[in-house]
Amino acid sequence: MENNYLRVKETLKNKILFGSYHINEKLPTENELMQYFSVSRYTIRKTLANLESEHLIYRIQGAGIFVEDWNKKWNAHVDSKTIGIICTHIASYIFPQIISQIDTILSKEGYSILISSTHNNTVSERNCLINMLDSHVAGLIIEPSQSALPNPNLDIYRTIKQNNIPALFLNAEYPELTFPSITNADSEAEKEVVQYLLDLGHEKILGIFQTSDLQGVYRMQGFIAAYQEYRADSSKSNIIMYRSSDDIKTIIEKMELYLKSTNRPTAIVCYHDKIAIKIMDYLKNTGYSIPGDISIVGFDNYELSKYLTPTLTTLNYDTISIGKEAGHGILQLINTKKFDSIIHKPQLIKGSSTARI
């Protein structure tokens, strides 16, 4: 019975929070809900009582049950000393360094941080946003989820904007919104590293890009632009696009098709260092020499990259500066309501994973 209650509650709650039921819309009757979910009246009444206590629904005697204006309580809380940080990931890759720098800046001003992860999923992003706003945070630092795809959470973001809740984005923006941001010049940086490979004599370059996020889309555009500006033979290049939900096995299976072709790449450009490290490991385990057979480049200058053999050629993601800027930026938005967006230019770091041919 408890499982039925949780199932009904989560289903109705999600329908309300994700807009299937609109504000002030009348819900189905108890009998209709009993029939729809195939549960007892007790389960339905327990569910409705719980949703009412969470201020998601309200009753009008003799008229029925309606959807509460559940986000009306979301206002700017200038007295709060908590900043919400929403990341796609928390405990791995470059994010711990960014969060550490943000916390260093904010803690000096008496603020604590509340962190949540979306795992680059927009459903999780919505839940994170709602939980943060329900917690009355003073401001939000947000890394967008699947920023290259249509976002179903624009209604919440617009509520944040309308209610003057301070917020800034990291790494990407949603094109439909006008929040300040701290990003990298992804396209220009990727163009530079591809032109570096072209200068080394490579033309058969394989690009591997995660296109669920704008960072990957922009880096892919830079890859293409490098060939156009260099006037190299782009027919010798190839691109693999993958989604954030794809695992490394899927990416490697696609890459193997090119490795076995007559147009085998002499260099591989990876979306970020995390993928580059896994690609390098696979290639070495299957008998390829790096950079003797294939040169590899990454992006982000992940801390572990310098300890690889060979060391990875990559582009620097300035985690220290970006973390500090995010901390100072959200404080500026809280105190003065103004913060100008910042675009970083990642610098090429030449490792020993690339060589002239």
Residue frames relative to the residue before (quaternion, step in Angstrom):
aa qw qx qy qz dx dy dz
M 1.0000 0.0000 0.0000 0.0000 0.00 0.00 0.00
E 0.6300 0.5393 -0.3290 0.4517 3.57 1.04 -0.80
N 0.6305 0.5327 -0.3264 0.4606 3.58 1.05 -0.76
N 0.6309 0.5243 -0.3267 0.4694 3.58 1.04 -0.77
Y 0.6426 0.5299 -0.3172 0.4535 3.56 0.97 -0.89
L 0.6799 0.4857 -0.2921 0.4653 3.58 0.87 -0.95
R 0.6362 0.5315 -0.3258 0.4545 3.58 1.01 -0.80
V 0.6795 0.4811 -0.2891 0.4725 3.58 0.88 -0.94
K 0.6582 0.5233 -0.3130 0.4416 3.56 0.91 -0.93
E 0.6900 0.4798 -0.2896 0.4580 3.60 0.81 -0.99
T 0.6413 0.5259 -0.3291 0.4515 3.58 1.00 -0.78
L 0.6950 0.4569 -0.2806 0.4790 3.59 0.82 -0.96
K 0.6384 0.5322 -0.3309 0.4469 3.58 0.97 -0.83
N 0.6732 0.4867 -0.2975 0.4706 3.58 0.92 -0.86
K 0.6217 0.5339 -0.3440 0.4584 3.58 1.03 -0.71
I 0.6588 0.4879 -0.3041 0.4853 3.57 1.08 -0.71
L 0.7275 0.4575 -0.2546 0.4434 3.57 0.74 -1.06
F 0.7363 0.3924 -0.2310 0.5005 3.59 1.08 -0.63
G 0.6234 -0.6359 0.3100 0.3330 3.56 1.23 0.39
S 0.3927 0.6961 -0.5126 0.3138 3.62 1.17 0.26
Y 0.7167 0.2145 -0.1616 0.6436 3.53 1.23 -0.64
H 0.3039 -0.7880 0.5138 0.1507 3.58 -0.69 1.06
I 0.6818 -0.4669 0.3710 0.4238 3.54 -1.32 0.36
N 0.8464 0.1104 -0.1502 0.4989 3.55 -0.96 1.07
E 0.4527 0.6566 -0.4752 0.3716 3.59 1.22 0.28
K 0.4562 -0.6837 0.5001 0.2726 3.57 -1.04 0.80
L 0.3754 -0.7197 0.5424 0.2165 3.55 -0.96 0.92
P 0.6276 -0.4978 0.4136 0.4328 3.60 -1.22 0.25
T 0.5837 -0.5839 0.4309 0.3642 3.59 -1.19 0.48
E 0.6878 -0.4574 0.3502 0.4417 3.56 -1.29 0.22
N 0.6583 0.5134 -0.3142 0.4520 3.58 0.92 -0.90
E 0.6583 0.5071 -0.3094 0.4623 3.59 0.97 -0.83
L 0.6601 0.4958 -0.3056 0.4745 3.57 1.02 -0.77
M 0.6103 0.5454 -0.3436 0.4605 3.58 1.05 -0.75
Q 0.6830 0.4825 -0.2827 0.4698 3.54 0.93 -0.92
Y 0.6601 0.5290 -0.3096 0.4343 3.58 0.93 -0.91
F 0.7791 0.3413 -0.1707 0.4974 3.57 0.90 -0.96
S 0.3225 -0.7624 0.4929 0.2682 3.60 1.29 -0.27
V 0.5039 0.6148 -0.4395 0.4183 3.55 0.87 1.03
S 0.6459 -0.5433 0.3829 0.3756 3.55 -1.32 0.21
R 0.6404 -0.5041 0.4083 0.4111 3.55 -1.32 0.27
Y 0.6011 0.5735 -0.3543 0.4291 3.57 1.05 -0.75
T 0.6601 0.5103 -0.3061 0.4584 3.58 0.94 -0.92
I 0.6578 0.5038 -0.3096 0.4665 3.59 0.94 -0.87
R 0.6829 0.4858 -0.3011 0.4548 3.59 0.86 -0.90
K 0.6238 0.5259 -0.3349 0.4713 3.58 1.05 -0.73
T 0.6465 0.5217 -0.3118 0.4611 3.57 0.99 -0.86
L 0.6871 0.4878 -0.2868 0.4558 3.57 0.82 -1.00
A 0.6293 0.5285 -0.3373 0.4592 3.58 1.02 -0.76
N 0.6572 0.5074 -0.3049 0.4666 3.56 1.00 -0.83
L 0.6623 0.4944 -0.3073 0.4718 3.60 0.92 -0.86
E 0.6267 0.5241 -0.3349 0.4695 3.57 1.10 -0.65
S 0.6560 0.5051 -0.3146 0.4643 3.59 1.00 -0.78
E 0.6710 0.4574 -0.2854 0.5090 3.58 1.23 -0.48
H 0.4487 -0.7271 0.4159 0.3114 3.58 1.34 0.19
L 0.4201 0.6923 -0.4757 0.3434 3.55 1.04 0.82
I 0.7788 0.1404 -0.0964 0.6038 3.59 1.23 -0.41
Y 0.1161 -0.7679 0.6213 0.1044 3.56 -1.31 0.26
R 0.3655 -0.7361 0.5355 0.1946 3.56 -1.23 0.54
I 0.1174 -0.7305 0.6652 0.1005 3.51 -1.22 0.63
Q 0.4671 -0.7129 0.4466 0.2722 3.56 -0.55 1.21
G 0.8374 0.1712 -0.1531 0.4960 3.53 -0.79 1.07
A 0.7123 0.4349 -0.2583 0.4866 3.60 1.25 -0.24
G 0.6177 -0.5581 0.3570 0.4237 3.58 1.06 -0.65
I 0.5683 -0.5710 0.4761 0.3526 3.53 -1.34 -0.39
F 0.1093 -0.8194 0.5626 -0.0076 3.55 -0.86 1.04
V 0.5570 -0.6007 0.4602 0.3422 3.55 -1.29 0.42
E 0.3944 -0.7240 0.5263 0.2082 3.54 -0.81 1.10
D 0.4840 -0.5977 0.5373 0.3462 3.56 -1.26 0.43
W 0.1180 -0.8897 0.4391 0.0412 3.50 0.57 1.33
N 0.7175 0.4235 -0.2770 0.4787 3.62 1.14 -0.33
K 0.4064 0.7401 -0.4662 0.2641 3.60 1.21 0.14
K 0.6327 0.5522 -0.3254 0.4346 3.59 1.22 -0.46
W 0.5612 0.6220 -0.3811 0.3911 3.56 1.30 -0.17
N 0.1938 0.7625 -0.5883 0.1867 3.54 -0.25 1.28
A 0.6293 -0.4970 0.4140 0.4307 3.55 -1.30 0.15
H 0.1342 -0.7894 0.5973 0.0452 3.58 -0.84 1.01
V 0.1656 -0.8461 0.5017 0.0707 3.54 0.24 1.32
D 0.6638 0.5062 -0.3114 0.4540 3.59 1.17 -0.47
S 0.5132 0.6454 -0.4222 0.3765 3.58 1.24 -0.23
K 0.2180 -0.7715 0.5849 0.1233 3.56 -1.14 0.65
T 0.5685 0.5601 -0.3907 0.4587 3.55 1.14 0.69
I 0.1522 -0.7659 0.6202 0.0741 3.56 -0.95 0.95
G 0.3038 -0.7566 0.5531 0.1714 3.56 -0.87 0.96
I 0.0903 -0.7714 0.6287 0.0398 3.57 -0.98 0.90
I 0.0614 -0.7910 0.6088 -0.0019 3.56 -0.67 1.13
C 0.0204 -0.8084 0.5862 -0.0487 3.57 -0.54 1.23
T 0.5507 -0.5698 0.4701 0.3886 3.54 -1.24 0.28
H 0.7726 0.0169 -0.0071 0.6347 3.57 1.17 -0.64
I 0.3267 -0.7748 0.5154 0.1653 3.57 -1.11 0.64
A 0.8452 0.3120 -0.1041 0.4212 3.52 0.52 -1.25
S 0.7430 0.3864 -0.2290 0.4961 3.60 1.16 0.05
Y 0.8032 0.3086 -0.2419 0.4485 3.49 -1.44 0.21
I 0.8144 -0.2900 0.1892 0.4656 3.64 -0.98 -0.77
F 0.5138 0.7076 -0.3969 0.2790 3.59 1.21 -0.31
P 0.6111 0.5546 -0.3871 0.4114 3.66 0.90 -0.62
Q 0.6470 0.5169 -0.3292 0.4538 3.60 1.01 -0.76
I 0.6393 0.5212 -0.3279 0.4606 3.58 0.99 -0.81
I 0.6756 0.4970 -0.2906 0.4605 3.56 0.85 -1.01
S 0.6281 0.5454 -0.3339 0.4434 3.58 1.00 -0.80
Q 0.6708 0.4900 -0.2975 0.4706 3.59 0.94 -0.86
I 0.6169 0.5331 -0.3406 0.4682 3.59 1.03 -0.78
D 0.6787 0.5046 -0.2874 0.4497 3.56 0.86 -1.01
T 0.6131 0.5582 -0.3468 0.4385 3.59 1.02 -0.77
I 0.6817 0.4787 -0.2824 0.4758 3.58 0.92 -0.93
L 0.7203 0.4695 -0.2660 0.4359 3.58 0.78 -1.02
S 0.6418 0.5438 -0.3371 0.4227 3.59 0.96 -0.79
K 0.5993 0.5661 -0.3558 0.4401 3.59 1.13 -0.60
E 0.7232 0.3969 -0.2265 0.5179 3.57 1.20 -0.55
G 0.6252 -0.5944 0.3220 0.3901 3.57 1.25 0.35
Y 0.5444 0.6135 -0.4031 0.4059 3.58 1.23 0.29
S 0.2257 -0.7176 0.6364 0.1706 3.52 -1.26 0.55
I 0.3526 -0.7383 0.5327 0.2165 3.57 -1.23 0.33
L 0.1925 -0.7315 0.6454 0.1061 3.51 -1.22 0.72
I 0.1086 -0.8437 0.5258 -0.0017 3.58 -0.43 1.24
S 0.0673 0.7743 -0.6289 0.0223 3.55 -1.10 0.72
S 0.3076 -0.7594 0.5547 0.1448 3.54 -1.22 0.60
T 0.3095 -0.7585 0.5483 0.1678 3.56 -1.02 0.85
H 0.2670 -0.7605 0.5258 0.2717 3.59 1.22 -0.47
N 0.5689 -0.6338 0.3399 0.3990 3.53 1.20 0.78
N 0.5056 0.6093 -0.4210 0.4427 3.53 1.03 0.93
T 0.4270 -0.7466 0.4462 0.2473 3.60 -0.67 1.06
V 0.5761 0.5529 -0.3868 0.4612 3.61 1.16 -0.45
S 0.6623 0.4789 -0.2928 0.4963 3.57 0.96 -0.87
E 0.6054 0.5591 -0.3557 0.4409 3.58 1.04 -0.74
R 0.6512 0.5160 -0.3231 0.4531 3.58 0.91 -0.87
N 0.6606 0.4992 -0.3081 0.4685 3.57 0.92 -0.88
C 0.6360 0.5265 -0.3250 0.4612 3.59 1.01 -0.80
L 0.6533 0.5174 -0.3113 0.4567 3.58 0.91 -0.90
I 0.6678 0.5000 -0.3004 0.4624 3.57 0.89 -0.95
N 0.6675 0.4988 -0.3063 0.4602 3.59 0.89 -0.89
M 0.6434 0.5174 -0.3232 0.4625 3.59 0.99 -0.79
L 0.6947 0.4734 -0.2796 0.4638 3.56 0.86 -0.95
D 0.6254 0.5191 -0.3316 0.4790 3.57 1.09 -0.65
S 0.6635 0.4987 -0.2921 0.4752 3.58 1.21 -0.53
H 0.3939 -0.7619 0.4399 0.2661 3.58 1.34 0.09
V 0.1264 0.8057 -0.5638 0.1301 3.57 0.80 0.99
A 0.5353 -0.6343 0.4587 0.3174 3.55 -1.21 0.57
G 0.7928 -0.0865 0.0809 0.5979 3.57 1.17 -0.56
L 0.3122 -0.7570 0.5535 0.1521 3.54 -1.31 0.33
I 0.1089 -0.7251 0.6756 0.0769 3.54 -1.13 0.83
I 0.0243 -0.8542 0.5139 -0.0748 3.56 -0.41 1.24
E 0.1869 -0.7130 0.6612 0.1397 3.51 -1.07 0.83
P 0.4176 -0.7419 0.4575 0.2566 3.63 -0.45 1.14
S 0.3287 -0.7230 0.5760 0.1937 3.54 -1.22 0.61
Q 0.8427 -0.0509 -0.0081 0.5358 3.56 -0.87 1.03
S 0.0515 0.8787 -0.4714 0.0547 3.54 0.93 1.02
A 0.6330 0.5303 -0.3427 0.4479 3.60 1.21 -0.29
L 0.6798 0.4685 -0.2709 0.4951 3.58 1.29 -0.22
P 0.6397 -0.5031 0.3890 0.4317 3.62 -1.19 0.36
N 0.2598 -0.7987 0.5293 0.1202 3.56 -0.80 1.01
P 0.3290 -0.7785 0.5019 0.1837 3.62 -0.71 1.04
N 0.6549 0.5480 -0.2962 0.4279 3.59 1.28 -0.10
L 0.3158 0.7826 -0.4904 0.2174 3.57 1.23 0.31
D 0.5779 0.5884 -0.3843 0.4148 3.60 1.11 -0.57
I 0.6690 0.4779 -0.3029 0.4820 3.59 0.97 -0.80
Y 0.6421 0.5196 -0.3274 0.4589 3.58 0.95 -0.82
R 0.6588 0.4948 -0.3151 0.4710 3.59 1.00 -0.75
T 0.6065 0.5282 -0.3497 0.4805 3.57 1.12 -0.59
I 0.6118 0.5389 -0.3355 0.4719 3.58 1.04 -0.79
K 0.6699 0.4987 -0.2902 0.4672 3.57 0.93 -0.93
Q 0.6851 0.5021 -0.2858 0.4437 3.57 0.84 -1.00
N 0.7344 0.4114 -0.2238 0.4912 3.57 1.05 -0.74
N 0.4520 -0.7392 0.4122 0.2817 3.57 1.34 0.32
I 0.3024 0.7261 -0.5466 0.2873 3.55 0.98 0.88
P 0.4377 -0.7188 0.4638 0.2769 3.64 -0.56 1.08
A 0.1423 0.7830 -0.5919 0.1278 3.58 -0.88 0.96
L 0.0291 0.7726 -0.6342 -0.0087 3.54 -1.16 0.64
F 0.4006 -0.7238 0.5241 0.2023 3.52 -1.22 0.66
L 0.2234 -0.7431 0.6154 0.1385 3.53 -1.28 0.58
N 0.8632 0.1965 -0.1597 0.4368 3.55 -1.16 0.79
A 0.7989 -0.0558 0.0502 0.5967 3.61 1.08 -0.58
E 0.2737 -0.7267 0.6019 0.1862 3.54 -1.37 0.12
Y 0.3911 -0.6238 0.5902 0.3311 3.52 -1.32 0.17
P 0.4888 -0.7144 0.4078 0.2906 3.62 -0.57 1.11
E 0.6646 0.5304 -0.3095 0.4258 3.59 1.10 -0.64
L 0.7182 0.4425 -0.2270 0.4866 3.59 1.25 -0.35
T 0.3318 -0.7698 0.5237 0.1521 3.56 -1.24 0.48
F 0.2892 0.7526 -0.5379 0.2462 3.59 0.96 0.78
P 0.5282 -0.6017 0.4725 0.3685 3.62 -1.10 0.52
S 0.1160 -0.8145 0.5680 0.0213 3.56 -1.16 0.56
I 0.2223 -0.7019 0.6517 0.1819 3.51 -1.41 0.26
T 0.0977 0.8193 -0.5481 0.1374 3.56 -0.39 1.25
N 0.4427 -0.6378 0.5473 0.3126 3.52 -1.38 -0.06
A 0.4706 -0.6164 0.5378 0.3308 3.56 -1.24 0.46
D 0.1304 -0.8686 0.4734 0.0670 3.55 0.58 1.23
S 0.6709 0.5091 -0.3104 0.4409 3.57 0.88 -0.89
E 0.6797 0.4861 -0.2898 0.4665 3.58 0.86 -0.96
A 0.6542 0.5196 -0.3168 0.4491 3.57 0.96 -0.84
E 0.6733 0.4854 -0.3024 0.4687 3.58 0.91 -0.87
K 0.6060 0.5490 -0.3496 0.4575 3.56 1.06 -0.72
E 0.6490 0.5299 -0.3184 0.4435 3.58 0.96 -0.85
V 0.7045 0.4628 -0.2915 0.4523 3.59 0.82 -0.90
V 0.6293 0.5092 -0.3413 0.4777 3.61 1.10 -0.61
Q 0.6411 0.5062 -0.3278 0.4747 3.59 1.00 -0.75
Y 0.5835 0.5567 -0.3618 0.4677 3.59 1.14 -0.59
L 0.6629 0.4883 -0.2983 0.4828 3.59 0.98 -0.82
L 0.6299 0.5228 -0.3297 0.4703 3.57 1.03 -0.77
D 0.6303 0.5296 -0.3242 0.4660 3.58 1.04 -0.76
L 0.6693 0.4867 -0.2894 0.4811 3.57 1.15 -0.62
G 0.6345 -0.5706 0.3134 0.4167 3.56 1.30 0.06
H 0.5178 0.6406 -0.4178 0.3833 3.58 1.26 -0.02
E 0.0131 -0.7649 0.6432 0.0330 3.56 -1.08 0.76
K 0.6665 0.4544 -0.2895 0.5153 3.55 1.16 -0.63
I 0.1672 0.8052 -0.5377 0.1862 3.54 0.36 1.31
L 0.2080 -0.7604 0.6062 0.1055 3.56 -0.96 0.95
G 0.1677 -0.7818 0.5951 0.0810 3.57 -0.79 1.05
I 0.1097 -0.7795 0.6153 0.0407 3.58 -0.93 0.93
F 0.0683 0.8397 -0.5243 0.1242 3.57 -0.33 1.28
Q 0.3408 -0.7043 0.5910 0.1965 3.53 -1.08 0.88
T 0.1272 -0.8623 0.4899 0.0160 3.57 -0.30 1.26
S 0.4124 0.6645 -0.5078 0.3613 3.59 1.15 0.52
D 0.7471 0.3328 -0.1750 0.5481 3.56 1.23 -0.57
L 0.5977 -0.5952 0.4034 0.3546 3.55 -1.11 0.68
Q 0.5584 0.5963 -0.4069 0.4087 3.60 1.07 -0.59
G 0.6898 0.4843 -0.2756 0.4623 3.56 0.92 -0.92
V 0.6280 0.5286 -0.3275 0.4679 3.55 1.05 -0.78
Y 0.6789 0.4841 -0.2938 0.4674 3.58 0.89 -0.93
R 0.6463 0.5086 -0.3283 0.4646 3.60 0.97 -0.77
M 0.6295 0.5171 -0.3302 0.4768 3.57 1.05 -0.71
Q 0.6285 0.5229 -0.3303 0.4717 3.59 1.04 -0.75
G 0.6404 0.5182 -0.3194 0.4684 3.58 1.05 -0.75
F 0.5932 0.5651 -0.3417 0.4604 3.57 1.11 -0.74
I 0.6888 0.4724 -0.2714 0.4782 3.57 0.87 -0.99
A 0.6544 0.5312 -0.3111 0.4390 3.58 0.96 -0.92
A 0.6003 0.5715 -0.3629 0.4259 3.60 1.05 -0.69
Y 0.6588 0.4925 -0.3050 0.4801 3.59 0.94 -0.83
Q 0.6597 0.5193 -0.3125 0.4444 3.57 0.96 -0.89
E 0.7188 0.4418 -0.2586 0.4703 3.59 0.84 -0.93
Y 0.6780 0.4751 -0.2835 0.4839 3.58 1.10 -0.67
R 0.2874 -0.7766 0.4881 0.2756 3.54 1.34 -0.42
A 0.3007 0.7418 -0.5246 0.2900 3.52 1.01 0.91
D 0.5878 -0.5792 0.4348 0.3605 3.55 -1.28 0.35
S 0.2298 -0.8241 0.5054 0.1119 3.57 -0.05 1.31
S 0.5397 0.6262 -0.4089 0.3865 3.60 1.21 -0.33
K 0.6384 0.5223 -0.3245 0.4630 3.58 1.24 -0.35
S 0.6291 0.5232 -0.3339 0.4679 3.58 1.28 -0.20
N 0.1034 -0.7719 0.6223 0.0787 3.55 -1.30 0.33
I 0.2032 -0.7744 0.5903 0.1028 3.54 -1.23 0.52
I 0.1520 -0.7320 0.6570 0.0973 3.53 -1.12 0.84
M 0.1212 -0.7716 0.6218 0.0584 3.56 -0.84 1.01
Y 0.0141 0.7986 -0.6015 0.0175 3.56 -0.94 0.85
R 0.4713 -0.6657 0.5081 0.2767 3.54 -1.29 0.42
S 0.6376 -0.5398 0.3813 0.3959 3.56 -1.21 0.42
S 0.6606 0.5110 -0.3044 0.4581 3.59 1.17 -0.50
D 0.5424 0.6232 -0.4043 0.3924 3.61 1.24 -0.22
D 0.3437 -0.7307 0.5458 0.2236 3.58 -1.02 0.73
I 0.7028 -0.4788 0.3184 0.4188 3.56 -1.28 0.28
K 0.5805 0.5877 -0.3769 0.4190 3.60 1.09 -0.61
T 0.6450 0.5216 -0.3133 0.4623 3.58 0.98 -0.86
I 0.6622 0.5057 -0.3008 0.4640 3.57 0.96 -0.89
I 0.6706 0.5016 -0.2986 0.4576 3.58 0.90 -0.91
E 0.6174 0.5428 -0.3474 0.4510 3.59 1.02 -0.74
K 0.6538 0.4890 -0.3089 0.4879 3.59 1.02 -0.77
M 0.6551 0.5246 -0.3092 0.4472 3.56 0.97 -0.87
E 0.6127 0.5814 -0.3462 0.4083 3.59 1.00 -0.80
L 0.5986 0.5721 -0.3614 0.4287 3.58 1.08 -0.69
Y 0.6879 0.4568 -0.2769 0.4913 3.58 1.01 -0.79
L 0.6267 0.5428 -0.3429 0.4416 3.59 1.04 -0.70
K 0.7114 0.4430 -0.2450 0.4876 3.58 1.13 -0.66
S 0.5653 0.6266 -0.3768 0.3819 3.59 1.27 -0.17
T 0.6176 -0.5354 0.4166 0.3979 3.58 -1.29 0.22
N 0.6902 0.4218 -0.2592 0.5278 3.57 1.27 -0.39
R 0.0774 0.8458 -0.5242 0.0624 3.60 1.00 0.82
P 0.4690 -0.6963 0.4608 0.2877 3.60 -0.83 0.96
T 0.3180 -0.7198 0.5825 0.2035 3.53 -1.19 0.65
A 0.7732 0.1395 -0.1028 0.6101 3.58 1.31 -0.17
I 0.1539 -0.7694 0.6146 0.0818 3.55 -1.18 0.67
V 0.1895 -0.7614 0.6149 0.0788 3.54 -0.88 1.07
C 0.1619 -0.8227 0.5421 0.0547 3.59 -0.58 1.15
Y 0.6363 -0.5578 0.3923 0.3605 3.55 -1.16 0.73
H 0.7829 -0.1393 0.0803 0.6010 3.58 0.97 -0.79
D 0.7258 -0.4610 0.3014 0.4122 3.54 -1.32 0.26
K 0.5952 0.5921 -0.3667 0.4009 3.57 1.05 -0.73
I 0.6716 0.4551 -0.2785 0.5141 3.56 1.02 -0.86
A 0.6294 0.5580 -0.3363 0.4236 3.59 0.95 -0.88
I 0.6482 0.5232 -0.3189 0.4521 3.59 0.95 -0.87
K 0.6767 0.4827 -0.2928 0.4725 3.58 0.95 -0.85
I 0.6281 0.5222 -0.3294 0.4736 3.58 1.07 -0.74
M 0.6425 0.5233 -0.3183 0.4604 3.58 0.95 -0.88
D 0.6541 0.5201 -0.3103 0.4531 3.55 0.92 -0.91
Y 0.6572 0.5060 -0.3073 0.4664 3.58 0.95 -0.88
L 0.6768 0.5055 -0.3021 0.4418 3.58 0.84 -0.97
K 0.6653 0.4975 -0.3108 0.4618 3.58 0.91 -0.86
N 0.6760 0.4989 -0.2906 0.4579 3.57 1.03 -0.80
T 0.7124 0.4072 -0.2549 0.5116 3.59 1.22 -0.38
G 0.6966 -0.5490 0.2523 0.3870 3.56 1.21 0.49
Y 0.5218 0.6241 -0.4297 0.3918 3.60 1.23 0.11
S 0.3353 -0.7105 0.5829 0.2073 3.53 -1.17 0.69
I 0.1097 -0.7691 0.6275 0.0518 3.56 -0.99 0.91
P 0.5782 -0.2871 -0.7605 0.0693 1.56 -1.36 2.12
G 0.3131 0.8001 -0.4799 0.1775 3.60 1.22 0.13
D 0.7681 0.2913 -0.1610 0.5470 3.57 0.94 -0.91
I 0.8046 0.0119 0.0534 0.5913 3.56 0.91 -0.96
S 0.2933 -0.7232 0.5997 0.1769 3.56 -0.98 0.93
I 0.1565 -0.7879 0.5924 0.0614 3.57 -1.10 0.75
V 0.0046 -0.7722 0.6350 0.0222 3.57 -1.07 0.79
G 0.2232 -0.7728 0.5824 0.1173 3.54 -1.21 0.60
F 0.2971 -0.7083 0.5952 0.2363 3.54 -1.20 -0.63
D 0.7196 0.4333 -0.3660 0.4007 3.58 -1.03 0.93
N 0.2418 -0.7848 0.5336 0.2023 3.63 1.16 -0.48
Y 0.0143 0.8225 -0.5605 0.0956 3.53 0.81 1.13
E 0.6248 -0.6013 0.3544 0.3499 3.57 -0.95 0.94
L 0.6889 0.4959 -0.2925 0.4403 3.60 0.93 -0.83
S 0.5158 0.6874 -0.4073 0.3091 3.59 1.19 -0.50
K 0.6744 0.5156 -0.2998 0.4354 3.58 1.01 -0.78
Y 0.6827 0.4771 -0.2850 0.4744 3.58 1.24 -0.34
L 0.4796 0.6665 -0.4389 0.3648 3.58 1.28 0.06
T 0.2049 -0.7274 0.6313 0.1743 3.53 -1.33 0.30
P 0.4540 -0.3543 -0.7739 0.2636 1.53 -0.80 2.40
T 0.6153 -0.5238 0.4207 0.4124 3.57 -1.27 0.29
L 0.4802 -0.7241 0.4365 0.2335 3.54 -1.03 0.87
T 0.3511 -0.6674 0.6143 0.2323 3.55 -1.05 0.84
T 0.1128 0.8145 -0.5476 0.1549 3.56 -0.66 1.09
L 0.4131 -0.6532 0.5598 0.2988 3.55 -1.35 -0.15
N 0.4667 -0.7299 0.4348 0.2459 3.54 -0.84 0.99
Y 0.1397 -0.7204 0.6739 0.0864 3.54 -1.00 0.96
D 0.2837 -0.8043 0.5027 0.1410 3.57 -0.40 1.25
T 0.1630 -0.8415 0.5094 0.0767 3.57 0.33 1.28
I 0.6409 0.5387 -0.3364 0.4311 3.59 1.00 -0.78
S 0.6979 0.4599 -0.2774 0.4737 3.59 0.79 -1.01
I 0.6779 0.4994 -0.3041 0.4456 3.58 0.86 -0.94
G 0.6428 0.5141 -0.3274 0.4641 3.59 0.99 -0.74
K 0.6640 0.4939 -0.3005 0.4743 3.57 0.95 -0.88
E 0.6530 0.5163 -0.3140 0.4566 3.58 0.96 -0.87
A 0.6359 0.5221 -0.3326 0.4610 3.58 1.03 -0.74
G 0.6501 0.5134 -0.3126 0.4649 3.57 0.99 -0.82
H 0.6792 0.4616 -0.2828 0.4956 3.57 0.89 -0.94
G 0.6463 0.5598 -0.3214 0.4070 3.58 0.99 -0.84
I 0.6862 0.4630 -0.3055 0.4706 3.58 0.86 -0.87
L 0.6103 0.5343 -0.3535 0.4660 3.60 1.12 -0.59
Q 0.6297 0.5230 -0.3315 0.4691 3.58 1.03 -0.76
L 0.6624 0.5054 -0.3105 0.4575 3.57 0.94 -0.85
I 0.6445 0.5076 -0.3204 0.4736 3.58 1.06 -0.71
N 0.7675 0.4092 -0.1994 0.4514 3.58 0.86 -0.99
T 0.8278 0.1888 -0.0722 0.5233 3.59 0.93 -0.84
K 0.4107 -0.7374 0.4381 0.3094 3.58 1.33 -0.14
K 0.7211 0.4030 -0.2563 0.5019 3.61 1.19 0.22
F 0.1614 0.7430 -0.6399 0.1119 3.53 -1.08 0.90
D 0.2974 -0.7691 0.5421 0.1616 3.56 -0.72 1.08
S 0.5380 -0.6445 0.4451 0.3115 3.55 -0.93 0.94
I 0.2163 -0.7649 0.5986 0.0989 3.56 -1.18 0.70
I 0.0942 -0.7701 0.6287 0.0526 3.56 -1.01 0.88
H 0.2361 -0.7859 0.5607 0.1107 3.57 -0.67 1.13
K 0.2825 -0.7249 0.6020 0.1796 3.55 -1.21 0.59
P 0.2892 -0.7821 0.5245 0.1721 3.62 -0.20 1.22
Q 0.3297 -0.7550 0.5409 0.1696 3.55 -0.99 0.88
L 0.4895 -0.6595 0.4936 0.2861 3.55 -1.08 0.82
I 0.1009 -0.7695 0.6296 0.0365 3.56 -0.91 0.98
K 0.2348 -0.8111 0.5253 0.1048 3.55 -0.41 1.25
G 0.0930 -0.7842 0.6131 0.0220 3.52 -0.69 1.17
S 0.6231 -0.5531 0.3985 0.3833 3.56 -1.25 -0.29
S 0.4788 0.6653 -0.4416 0.3649 3.59 1.25 0.37
T 0.7000 0.3756 -0.2619 0.5480 3.60 1.30 0.07
A 0.0106 0.7990 -0.6003 0.0348 3.56 -1.12 0.71
R 0.5632 -0.5864 0.4665 0.3483 3.54 -1.27 0.45
I 0.1734 -0.7659 0.6062 0.1257 3.56 -1.17 0.63
